[in-house]
Amino acid sequence: NTSAAVANLTAEVFKKKVGKIMSINNVSIVSPASVEKSPVSPRKALNLLAGLVVGLLLGIGLAFIREITDTTVTSEDYLTDTLGLTALGIVNEIDQSDVKKRVFSKQKLYGNSPRRV
């Protein structure tokens, strides 16, 4: 409501001043400013939906790119069948809780140092 009043007052003042400055008398206001019944922006539902769609597409795209650029060897079959290499050994999956127990325990994680005889 206030913004429409300010715009209309500005137009009236401009109409009077421009006539004097430019020496013309045919300046008129085409249409006065009016207040919209519903706000033009922001459209919360549309913005939420657009954000959801864009976020979903970005997430899927990043997951796809990460999968394509992953060069980790995950199976022995890939080494032997695809690459024709011989597997020298396999490292089993390490349980994180077991690692924490060993790190924070008082037991030594290493053996005795080599001794000379």
N, C-alpha and C positions, 0 to 999 in steps of 0.2 A: 504494500500500500504506500509506504513512504517512498520507495524507489520510483513508483509511477508519478507521484507528486513532484519529486525532484526533477525527473525527466521532463514533465510538462512545463514546469517553471523555467527550466533551462531553455527549452524550445521557445517559450514566450520572450524571454530576455534576448535570446539570439535573434529572434524575428525583429525585435525593435532595434537592436544594435546594428545588425547587418544592413538594415535599410538606411541608416544614417551613414555608416562607413562606406558602403558601396554606391550610395546615391540611387537606390532603386526602391520601388514601392510595391512590387508584386510578389513579395515573399509571403508564403503561407505555410501553415502546418498541415501536412497531408492527413495524418491521423494521430490523435492523442494517445499517449501511453496508457495501457490498462493492465490490471493485475490478472494473471492467469488463475483459474480456479484450482488447478492441480499443479504441483511443482514440475518443472521441465526436467530438472536434474537434481539429485541423482536418482536413477531408477534402480532401487536396491535389488529387486528380484532379477532384473536383467544383468546387473553387474555381478551378482552372486553366481548366476548360471554361467556367464562368460568366464569368470575366474575359475570355476570348477572345470569347465571344458578345457581351458588353456592349461591349467595345472595338470590335468589328467594326460593331455597330449604331451606335455613336456616330460612328465614322469615316464610315460611309456617310451618316448623317444630316447631319453637318457638311459633307461634300462636296456633298450635295444642296442644303442651304441656301446654301452659297457660290455654287453654280451659278445658283440662282434669283435671288439678289440681285446678280449680276454685271451691271453696266450698261455694260460696255465694248463699243464698236463695233468689230467685228472684220473687217467687209468693206464694200467700197464698194457692193455690191448692197443691203445693208440701208439705207444712206443714200438711195440713189436710188429703189429700188423701194418700200420700206416707208414711209419717212418723206417721200418726194417732194422731197428736197433735192438740190442740185447739189454734187458733190464738187469742191472747189477744188484739191486735190492729195492725194498719198498719201505717207506716210512709210514707207519700207521698214524691214524688220526690221534692227536694229543688232546686229552681231556683237560680243559682249563681249570677245573676244580682241583685236579690232581697236581697241576703245576703250582697252584697257589699253596696247596698243602706242603709241598716240598720246599718251596721258597721260604715260607714262614716257619718251617719246622727247625729244630735245633740239630737235626741230623746233617752230616756233611753230604754235599752233592757230588763230591769228587773223591777219588781214591788217593792212596799214598803217592807221594812223588817218587820217581824212579831212584833206586839206590845203587850205589857203586859197590861192587864186591871186590 
